[in-house]
């Protein structure tokens, strides 16, 4: 009996929203993106590709530093 009630309560999903949160709800193409895309001082493409290129280049730079310390370069 207790186990059935526990399973029933754990599988139930409750969705609720208030009127206050519905007032500021915007629909559109970019409504689900958490960053500002339009009307930026720095274009989003520069930040996007800069972030990923930095992440790509860090391992190569770290390898170069380690090889330089060991005297192989």
C-alpha positions in Angstrom: 0.0 0.0 0.0 2.7 2.5 1.0 4.9 1.5 -1.9 2.1 2.1 -4.4 1.4 5.5 -3.0 5.1 6.3 -3.1 5.4 5.3 -6.7 2.3 7.2 -7.6 3.6 10.4 -6.0 7.1 10.0 -7.4 5.9 9.6 -11.0 3.4 12.5 -10.9 4.6 15.6 -12.7 3.2 19.0 -11.6 3.5 21.9 -14.0 2.3 25.3 -12.9 2.9 28.8 -14.0 1.7 32.1 -12.6 0.1 35.0 -14.4 3.2 37.1 -13.7 5.4 34.7 -15.7 3.0 34.6 -18.6 3.0 38.4 -19.0 6.6 38.5 -20.1 6.5 35.4 -22.3 7.7 36.1 -25.8 7.3 33.9 -28.8 9.4 33.9 -31.8 12.5 32.5 -33.5 15.0 33.4 -30.9 12.8 33.1 -27.8 14.5 29.9 -26.6 18.1 31.2 -26.9 19.7 32.3 -23.5 21.9 35.0 -25.1 21.2 38.2 -26.9 21.8 37.7 -30.7 20.6 40.9 -32.3 21.7 44.5 -31.6 25.0 43.5 -29.9 28.1 45.7 -29.6 30.3 42.8 -30.4 28.8 40.4 -33.1 27.8 37.1 -31.7 29.8 35.2 -34.4 33.1 36.7 -33.1 32.4 35.6 -29.5 31.1 32.1 -30.6 34.1 31.3 -32.9 36.5 32.9 -30.5 35.4 30.7 -27.7 35.6 27.5 -29.7 38.9 28.3 -31.3 40.4 29.1 -27.9 39.2 25.8 -26.6 40.6 24.0 -29.7 44.0 25.7 -29.4 44.6 25.3 -25.6 45.7 21.6 -25.8 48.2 22.4 -28.6 49.7 25.3 -26.6 49.9 23.2 -23.5 51.6 20.4 -25.5 54.1 22.9 -26.9 54.9 24.3 -23.4 55.5 20.8 -22.0 57.7 19.7 -25.0 59.7 23.0 -24.6 60.2 22.3 -20.9 61.4 18.8 -21.6 63.9 20.0 -24.2 62.6 18.1 -27.2 61.9 21.4 -29.1 
